Amino acid sequence: MDSSEPLRMAVVIGSNREGRLGETVAQWFLRTIAPLGGLEIDTVDLAELDLHTSIRVEPSPAQAISHRVAAADAFVFVTPEYNHSYPASIKTFIDLHVEEWCGKAVGFVSYGGIAGGLRSVEALRLVFASLNAATVRNTVSFANAWNQFIDGEPIDPVRSAAAAESLVGQMKWWGHALRNARREAVLTSGQE
Ligand SMILES: Cc1cc2nc3c(=O)[nH]c(=O)nc-3n(C[C@H](O)[C@H](O)[C@H](O)COP(=O)(O)O)c2cc1C
């Protein structure tokens, strides 16, 4: 597998809620993975996007994000858990695109209460399966997340960094494998 070319990985900050914890979690993740190498990171903050629009109607502000989604080989969603699932902002963002997800790797950094946001992750796996995207197994997860960060840093930095590195390792494997496969043959969403 050709991994000499960096993997283009978009990190999506999923919560667009005022006062969100997601910013803290995402900034920690971005800082942690920055030195790992082999990645070209694009940070997509859903709080900065106009999600009340469509890429299929021209002109649309959402089209500005579409080329970044299309250019990415892989995505890490930083997702909280709301009512045992993921936020509406993430679903709206996913639904703006179809073929752009196809044949790509998707991973998760999740946070929430007792379940650490993992119910969001499991729900998102179903959505991405329907879009022909491959979700990776390992996650970074923060249970009772509001108690897990002090001054922007996790209270267990070693465990958290190890989880982030493990996730990135799987993202690289799947991301490169799928990028090579996409270059050999076109995979479509299968949606009519
Ligand atoms: C509307 C709402 C529903 C929530 N539901 C759950 C839930 O079902 N399970 C859970 O573990 N945490 C739940 N929480 C707690 C959130 O996961 C936690 O507040 C998290 O920090 C929210 O992410 P954000 O601050 O980045 O938006 C909920 C929070 C909100 C605002």
The ligand as an SDF file (V2000), in Angstrom:
LIG
                    3D

 31 33  0  0  0  0  0  0  0  0999 V2000
  -29.9720   17.7950   24.6340 C   0  0  0  0  0  0  0  0  0  0  0  0
  -28.9520   16.9610   25.3610 C   0  0  0  0  0  0  0  0  0  0  0  0
  -29.1560   15.6160   25.5220 C   0  0  0  0  0  0  0  0  0  0  0  0
  -28.2050   14.8260   26.1540 C   0  0  0  0  0  0  0  0  0  0  0  0
  -28.4010   13.4900   26.2430 N   0  0  0  0  0  0  0  0  0  0  0  0
  -27.4090   12.7050   26.7200 C   0  0  0  0  0  0  0  0  0  0  0  0
  -27.5270   11.2930   26.6710 C   0  0  0  0  0  0  0  0  0  0  0  0
  -28.5000   10.7340   26.2350 O   0  0  0  0  0  0  0  0  0  0  0  0
  -26.5080   10.5630   27.1260 N   0  0  0  0  0  0  0  0  0  0  0  0
  -25.3580   11.1280   27.6120 C   0  0  0  0  0  0  0  0  0  0  0  0
  -24.4480   10.4180   28.0160 O   0  0  0  0  0  0  0  0  0  0  0  0
  -25.2200   12.4690   27.6880 N   0  0  0  0  0  0  0  0  0  0  0  0
  -26.2060   13.2620   27.2300 C   0  0  0  0  0  0  0  0  0  0  0  0
  -26.0760   14.6190   27.2640 N   0  0  0  0  0  0  0  0  0  0  0  0
  -24.8430   15.1830   27.8250 C   0  0  0  0  0  0  0  0  0  0  0  0
  -23.8930   15.5800   26.7070 C   0  0  0  0  0  0  0  0  0  0  0  0
  -23.3260   14.4590   26.0750 O   0  0  0  0  0  0  0  0  0  0  0  0
  -22.8090   16.4790   27.2740 C   0  0  0  0  0  0  0  0  0  0  0  0
  -23.4240   17.6220   27.8470 O   0  0  0  0  0  0  0  0  0  0  0  0
  -21.8490   16.9420   26.1990 C   0  0  0  0  0  0  0  0  0  0  0  0
  -20.9020   17.7870   26.7770 O   0  0  0  0  0  0  0  0  0  0  0  0
  -22.5490   17.6730   25.0810 C   0  0  0  0  0  0  0  0  0  0  0  0
  -21.6340   18.0300   24.1120 O   0  0  0  0  0  0  0  0  0  0  0  0
  -21.3900   19.5590   23.6930 P   0  0  0  0  0  0  0  0  0  0  0  0
  -21.2080   20.3160   24.9800 O   0  0  0  0  0  0  0  0  0  0  0  0
  -20.1150   19.5400   22.9010 O   0  0  0  0  0  0  0  0  0  0  0  0
  -22.5670   20.0010   22.9010 O   0  0  0  0  0  0  0  0  0  0  0  0
  -27.0370   15.4300   26.6670 C   0  0  0  0  0  0  0  0  0  0  0  0
  -26.8400   16.7980   26.5050 C   0  0  0  0  0  0  0  0  0  0  0  0
  -27.7830   17.5620   25.8560 C   0  0  0  0  0  0  0  0  0  0  0  0
  -27.5300   19.0430   25.6650 C   0  0  0  0  0  0  0  0  0  0  0  0
  1  2  1  0
  2  3  1  0
  2 30  2  0
  3  4  2  0
  4  5  1  0
  4 28  1  0
  5  6  2  0
  6  7  1  0
  6 13  1  0
  7  8  2  0
  7  9  1  0
  9 10  1  0
 10 11  2  0
 10 12  1  0
 12 13  2  0
 13 14  1  0
 14 15  1  0
 14 28  1  0
 15 16  1  0
 16 17  1  0
 16 18  1  0
 18 19  1  0
 18 20  1  0
 20 21  1  0
 20 22  1  0
 22 23  1  0
 23 24  1  0
 24 25  2  0
 24 26  1  0
 24 27  1  0
 28 29  2  0
 29 30  1  0
 30 31  1  0
M  END
$$$$
